[in-house]
Amino acid sequence: MAVADNESALCIQQLVAYACEHGLIQTEDLTWCYNALLDMLSYEGPAPVKSWEKIDLESFDLDQTLAELARLAVAHGLAENTQSGEDSFAMRVMGLLLPKPSEVALHFNELYVAEGPRAATDWFYTLCCDAGYVRRSAIARNITWTTPTTWGDLEITINLSKPEKDPREIAAAKTAQNTSGEKYPACQLCLDNEGYSGRGASSGAGAHPARQNLRIIPIELNQHRWGFQYSPYAYFNEHCIAMNSDHIPMHIDHEALVNLFDFVDRFPHYFIGSNADLPIVGGSILSHDHYQGGRYEFPMMRAEVAEEFELKQFPEVAGAILKWPLSVLRLSSTSREEALKAAEFIITAWRSYTDESVSVYAETDGEPHNTVTPVVRKLEDETYEVFLALRCNVTSEKHPLGIFHPHAEYHHIKKENIGLIEVMGLAVLPPRLVPELNKVQSVMEQCLANGKKANAVYGQLTTDSTTISHADWARQIYAKLLEQGDSSSKDDASKKNSDLSTDSNLKKDSAPKRDISSLSSEQLKKYIYDEVGIVFSHVLEDAGVFKWDEEGRAAQHRFLESL
């Protein structure tokens, strides 16, 4: 063992002081934590560099400090020289500086009883952020914007928060042999993750993130043990997760609805929802029963009412068809029991419903296709709102990935499943789009400056493997840009509900009506990103089982009449 230099020792001391200042530890813990961290780094000293009262945290950066300690651990051979190895060590450090799970749960419940659910979740969320579990700085890197559409303002995120895979770990994963038998934890949603050290890609069981700084609040839903935590890479405010204590598959049924209602009764300031329970229309993890919620109002929740309907069996429940690209029914009632029964009634009816005229099939060859994405919230006037997005995962030869899945023409922007968050109007798009859209913008800027037509944009983008998938779409939006004229008219047009140009529009492929060669780079970028938002609106339309044309409206009415 060696003695740390003063710079390293001060780094450790500042981290401990930070933990104390944010209530992760108490003043009486300062020396113990300092010595424990020295030991973790195989240091036998020195004494604290400064008196604790003189530690300056004005410029302290948690992420930078943890990264520095992780680098020291790698240098001393105490951590694997990979991204996951460094992260595991950093999370181990923060785990040491946190109260035990029992202490966290005790304080949470005391706050809940004394001051109410908002006070309890406010404290817990702050703790998770200060502990580095909720990656605030990483989340801040995400690119976000809103786009006006026919359906209102949709929210778009290009997800840059999750770290990209380390090339060394990718290589290790290729040669790794699954020799460890049953995985532990079984998945990233199991309660077994609390305090788990993680494992790298070379592990026989595969990579798994470190969770030493994870704290889970035990809660009860429908007389069963569940866990409550926050998402480390949140997509919206106070993005939380409720996880079943049992590792069982997702299911949408009476039990699930009771769980959702129990949750909003316990946390009335949060909404809660579940991904659908079938492939294609479900989320990315169907193997573990879980829900997502938070303190947030999504675009779907603000959607206009297109039409009201009644359920004669449930006179205390008001029904509404929302003006939304997906087929969403909203049920409202001050009676929990009636709202729950009405939701279950509709779900059961939809499970067995077939309308071949709009390609809806309850099942084929014994395989079920119909399910829902349910969302529940409780308003301040004690009204329960239940949103039921009707889903169908049937495929066809033309749409092998799903008839009600993003169609192939939009895969250059969005190919993944439309899950809970996106159903509600927040797109989560892949990070590859940033460099790809930058190249699209560069080509369009060149073509504008030289007075080129839309086919020139197409031609240049097809020569690059990273942009060829965008070529046809870029040609369309460039042609539309030319038709809109100068920058001022473009800015006005971007605020209106618009759509992609049709093939017939492309045939015009004419020079601009006005000189727009001076269009600023930021204006062009906004235009392109707004068009990405328009694509997302079409992706949601693809996912809707009842389209907003005459045929689709008639089909939707037939389903409601069947109730």
RODO-564111 format. One record per residue (C-alpha): residue in one letter; x, y, z. Coordinates in steps of 0.2 Angstrom, whole numbers, plus 5000, padded with zeros to 4 digits. Layout:
N
AXYZ ...
END
This chain:
563
M500050005000 A500650184997 V500150355002 A499150454990 D499750624984 N498950774991 E497950804974 S497150624975 A496850644994 L495950804991 C494950734978 I494350594990 Q494050725004 Q493050834992 L491950684987 V491650645006 A491250825010 Y489950824995 A489150675002 C488950755019 E488350925012 H486950835002 G486350725016 L487050555010 I488050535025 Q488150625042 T489550735049 E490050595061 D490350485045 L491650605037 T493250515044 W492550345042 C492050375024 Y493750455020 N494750305027 A493550185018 L493850265002 L495750265005 D495650085008 M494650054992 L496050134982 S497450034992 Y498050195000 E498650205018 G498650395020 P498850535021 A497750625034 P496450735027 V497250875017 K496251015024 S495051035039 W493350985034 E492651155037 K493851225024 I493351115010 D492751214995 L491451134984 E490951284974 S491751204958 F491551024963 D490950914949 L490350734954 D490550654937 Q492350724935 T492850674953 L492150494951 A493050484934 E494650534942 L494450404956 A494050274943 R495650314933 L496650294949 A495850124952 V496250064935 A498050134937 H498250034953 G497449874945 L495949884956 A494749904941 E494549834924 N495149954910 T493549974902 Q492050084902 S491049964913 G492549934924 E492750114928 D490850144930 S490749994942 F492150064953 A491250234953 M489650164958 R490450064971 V491150224978 M489450304978 G488650154986 L489850175001 L489250355003 L487450315004 P486250265018 K485850075018 P484250025009 S483350005025 E483750175031 V483150255014 A481550155015 L481250205033 H481550395030 F480450385014 N479050315023 E479250435038 L479150575026 Y477650505017 V476650495033 A477150655040 E477150765025 G476350675011 P476850574995 R477550724986 A478750765000 A479350585000 T479650574982 D480450744981 W481750684994 F482050514986 Y482250584969 T483550714975 L484450574984 C484550474968 C485150624958 D486450664971 A487050484972 G487450484954 Y486150354950 V485050474940 R486350524927 R485850714926 S487350764917 A487150624904 I485350664902 A485750844899 R486650784883 N485050724875 I484450834860 T482650884863 W481350984854 T479551004850 T478750994833 P476951064828 T475950934820 T474150894816 W474050804833 G474750954843 D476550984848 L477550814848 E479150794859 I480650734851 T482250664860 I483850604852 N484550494866 L486350534869 S486350494888 K486650304888 P488550274885 E489050194869 K489850024870 D491650014873 P492549934858 R493549824870 E491949754878 I491249724861 A492749624856 A492649534873 A490849494871 K491149404854 T492349274863 A491349264879 Q490549094883 N488949084893 T489648964905 S488849034921 G487148944919 E485649044926 K485949234926 Y485949334942 P485149454942 A483949384929 C483749554921 Q484049744925 L482249764932 C482449634946 L482549694964 D484149584965 N485049734956 E485049834972 G486949844977 Y487449724963 S489249754957 G488949724939 R489949624926 G490849664910 A490549594893 S491849454895 S490749374909 G490049214905 A488349284909 G488549434898 A488749624903 H487649694917 P487749874924 A488449914941 R487049954953 Q487949984970 N487150154971 L485450094967 R484150114981 I482350044979 I480850084990 P479749934994 I477949964990 E476349864990 L475249854975 N473749734975 Q474349654991 H475949604983 R477749664985 W478449784972 G479949904971 F479950084967 Q481450174959 Y481950304947 S482650274929 P484550314928 Y484250384910 A482650474912 Y481650534897 F480550644907 N480350724924 E480450604939 H480450454927 C480050314939 I479950124938 A478850004948 M479549824947 N478649664952 S479649574966 D479449414955 H480349394938 I478749364928 P478249414911 M477249574907 H475349554907 I473849664905 D472349604914 H471349634930 E472849614941 A473849744931 L472449874932 V472249854950 N474149884952 L474050044941 F472550114951 D473450064968 F474950164962 V474050324958 D473150314974 R474850304983 F475650434972 P474250544965 H475450674958 Y476250534946 F475450454931 I475850264929 G475750164913 S476249994906 N476949944890 A475849814880 D476149634884 L476449574866 P478049574855 I478149714842 V476949824851 G477649804868 G479249874876 S481049814876 I480849714891 L479349594891 S480149464903 H479949564919 D478249634925 H478449824927 Y477749994924 Q478350174921 G477750334928 G478250504934 R477750684937 Y477450734919 E476050774907 F476250704889 P475550774873 M474250624872 M473550684889 R473250854882 A472450794866 E470850854860 V469250754862 A468650704844 E467050614850 E466250564866 F465450394869 E464450304883 L464650134890 K462850084896 Q463549964908 F464550094917 P463450254918 E464750334930 V466150324917 A466350454903 G467150394887 A468050494874 I468950454858 L470550564858 K471150654842 W472750564842 P473750464829 L473550304838 S471850234843 V471650304861 L470050294872 R470050394887 L468850344902 S468550464916 S467650434933 T467750484951 S467350304955 R468850194955 E467850034955 E466850094939 A468350154930 L469349994933 K467849884928 A467549984912 A469349974907 E469449794910 F467849774900 I468549864885 I470249774886 T469349604886 A468249654872 W469749714862 R470749554865 S469349454855 Y468949584842 T469249554823 D468849674809 E469749604793 S469249764783 V470649864793 S471749714796 V471349684814 Y471449504819 A471149444837 E472249294833 T472949194819 D473449004821 G473149024839 E474349174842 P473449324850 H473749494842 N472649624852 T473149704868 V473249884875 T474450004881 P473650074897 V473950234906 V473150294922 R473250464932 K472250544946 L471750724944 E471650844958 D469750834959 E469950644962 T469450604944 Y470350444938 E470850454919 V471250294910 F471950304893 L471850144883 A472950134867 L472249994856 R473649894849 C473849744837 N475449654832 V474849564817 T476049554802 S475949544784 E477049504769 K477049684765 H477449734783 P478449584791 L478849694806 G477049734809 I475649814800 F475449934815 H477249964817 P478350104809 H478250064791 A479850034781 E479850214773 Y480150284790 H481450164796 H482850284792 I482250384807 K481250264818 K481250074817 E481050014835 N479449974844 I478250104848 G478250084867 L477350174881 I478350334881 E478150354862 V476250314862 M476050464873 G476950574861 L478750584866 A479950504853 V481550424858 L482650414843 P484350334841 P486050434843 R486550384825 L485450524819 V486550664825 P488050634813 E486850574799 L485750734800 N487250834801 K487850764784 V486050794777 Q486150974782 S487850994775 V487350924758 M485751034758 E486751184762 Q487951154748 C486551134736 L485651284742 A487151394740 N487451334722 G485551334717 K485451154715 K483851054713 A483150914724 N483950774714 A485650844718 V485350814736 Y484750644733 G486250604722 Q487550664735 L486750574749 T486650404740 T488550404739 D488750394758 S488250234767 T487750324782 T486550444773 I485950334759 S484350284769 H483950474771 A484150514753 D482350504747 W481650584762 A482950724761 R482550754742 Q480750774747 I480950894761 Y482250994751 A480951014737 K479751074749 L480951194756 L481251264739 E479351294736 Q479251384753 G480351524747 D481451634757 S481951614776 S480551714782 S479251624774 K480051454779 D479951514797 D478151544796 A477751384787 S478751274800 K477451334813 K475951264803 N475451084802 S476351014787 D476650844779 L478050774768 S477950814750 T477050684739 D477950604724 S476950724713 N477750874721 L479450804718 K479150804699 K479150994700 D480950994706 S481151174701 A482251314706 P481751414722 K480451544719 R481451664729 D483351674734 I483551564749 S485451544748 S485651654763 L484651534774 S485651524790 S486351354796 E485251364812 Q483651394802 L484051244791 K484451134805 K482751184813 Y481851144797 I482650974796 Y482350934814 D480550984812 E480350864798 V481050734809 G479650774821 I478350754806 V479050584802 F478750534820 S476950594818 H476850474803 V477650334813 L476250354827 E474950354813 D475650184807 A475450124824 G473550174825 V472350024822 F470950134816 K471550274804 W470850444803 D470050424786 E468250374782 E468550184783 G469550194799 R468250304808 A466850184803 A467850034809 Q468150124826 H466350154828 R465949974824 F467149924839 L466250044851 E464549984845 S465149804849 L465349854867 
END
